[in-house]
Amino acid sequence: MGRSVIPIGPYHPLQEEPELFTLTVEGERIVEVDVRIGYNHRGIEKLSESKSFDNSTFVVERICGICSTSHPFAYVRAVEDIFPMEVPDRAKYIRTIIAEGERIHSHLLWLGLAGHFLGYNTVYMWAWKLREEILDVMEILSGNRNNYAMFTPGGVRRDIRPQDIPVVLAKIDSIVPTLEMLRDAILDDPVLHARLKGVGVLTKEKAIEFSALGPTSRASGVARDVRKDSPYGVYDRVDWKMIVTSNGDVFDKAVVRILEMFESIGIVRQCFEALPEGPINAGIESIPPGEGIGHIEAPRGETFHYVRSDGTNRAIRHKVRAPTFMNLPTYKATIVGETISDATIILASIDPCYCCTERMAVRNHRGRLLYDGEALVELSRAKTENLKRRMGRT
Amino acid sequence: MILLNLLVFGFLVTSILGLTASWVDRKVTARVQYRVGPPFYQPLVDIIKLLGKETLVPTGSYRSVFLGAPLLGLAGAVTAASVLWMNQIHPQTGFTGDWIVVIYLLTIPSMSIIIGGFASRNPLASLGASREMKLVLSYELPFILAMLVPVVHSGLSIRLGDILLAQREAGAFAGNLSGILAMLVGLLCIQAKLALVPFDAPEAETEIVHGPLIEYSGTGLAMYKLTKNMMLFILPFFLIQMFLGGFSLAGWGILWSVLKFVGVLALITVIRNTNPRVRIDQAMRFFWGPMTVIAAVSLILALLGL
């Protein structure tokens, strides 16, 4: 059978961000996939190195609109890791509340989009309607629907007012019945079973081989969660369980995310109950020379930040690794052999976030690295020389 | 006379009712999804806007076929509608075999989408067109089997007028066991004929970006949209004539007719809003398996007089 190439991207209604999947197909069956990202390089790491430690929090917050807590959280933990210090208890609780609120809204967003990709627009609208309630909660707590600006090295920037707590708890309680209904409607729908079960299977071995992260790996039976393995915030003080399923197909990835939302709601409730009094900021005066790492469990998996300080008020190196960077290559294992109809939902099943991932362009052609950083610098110098010559300046 | 019929009933009345049906569908969908929904004239405005846009013909496409295909689809829909209207207004004057003609004409819009898709030479359009072809092949068999049930009930007459007149005497065929089964099959086939969720694989926006229509713009796209809106009226209309006794255009009958139509339309809308899209192989298995079996059973029941 003849092979043809089906492009998904760089602009495609499937994804809201520019990326290109080149699917080589025989009829409807996919025999090869090539992923190309890097359309949206923004130079955040470099930008961050030109800002003070405090200001960088806001820069990394804007890496991604959905993980707008995960990146600052990982970043402040990296800064706090440079030297021995203790974050006040109340700040830890507030950080956990914000991080879990973000997880709920991020998973709802994914759920809606997954429905949309399947042509199930009712789920799309319902999930996003529920998400509005969570965004309201976040607005009450932080003043913003997104990009909460709550984090700062040493604590949080804004306290939770006691009079807000009952309002927030009532709002969270109000979404639980609808969320339960949505859960049952999705988990028991025979058509969805037919569409999602056994599709895009990522086996446990492959998940480990590709170092998949977050719900993508937990759906394949890899019980790994930074919140359990290396607790931060107050995840070791509240009672919650890690959701792990074993099949690794798209359906299980949905199950993991849906059930995680209920765990997150439980964590938020417990945090509000146990919220201690006290300061919310350790008041860091200066950052000594040194290096630190911070990693947290973002809704999509482990977000990792590395910061090196030379004792001035800004980082001399800041490295970010977003979970999608690790999850993207799993397409090689999941998508080959499936049909084009299933390709979209498989592509969506890792909950990809390219704006998180695209801070550096790596162009790879058939396994061969075409340009590394130095080669790109050489190219750019050559181009400048060329321009100068053409303008007659040499 | 025939030309007038084609223009007035086939095109004008049907497109107005089709656009209205499309609005009802969009509005109900919006309300189900906590949205506000468009105003009633939105489908018409959409068409007018598209008519004013530039028509682009992709390089490498087969120009005349690419531009002719939408016209073919529209012509098929208009002709089918005028036959149905003629039959509705004067059931006695139809010709023997118009049932076959209508069944045939109702596949023309799907054919035009296939032809237009392949003519545009876009890989996604070809993929969508081949899916549409598979879908046509899968739903036509149960659809024809189901539509044979009213034929059997009206004394093996393949004249639409006889089917309508028989229902005026004996009551709607949907009252029989075989009739209700066949109507169910017909409804699901209509869902596929309209390429609505769960059978919208040929157009699947998030997979292949509207498939066969991807290269169409301006007038061509407007014609396809109009055809699709008209089909949203024509197919339920056909189903109502076959199983629910057609429309009645006098006195309180008008209200009853509107209720029938809105009822069928509401069913279609509800199905499309409570299901995800199925894969094309699943759709084929569904139509060749359970749907064909149910249609065959209802045909046997009809032959037994149930």
Interface residues (C-beta under 8 A of the other chain):
Chain A: S4 V5 I6 P7 H12 P13 L14 E28 G115 H116 F117 L118 G119 Y120 N121 T122 V123 Y124 M125 W126 K129 D189 V191 L192 A194 R195 T339 I340 S341 D342 A343 T344
Chain B: T29 V32 Q33 Y34 R35 P123 L124 L127 V197 P198 D200 A201 A204 E205 T206 E207 I208 V209 N273 T274 N275 P276 R277 V278 R279 I280 D281 Q282
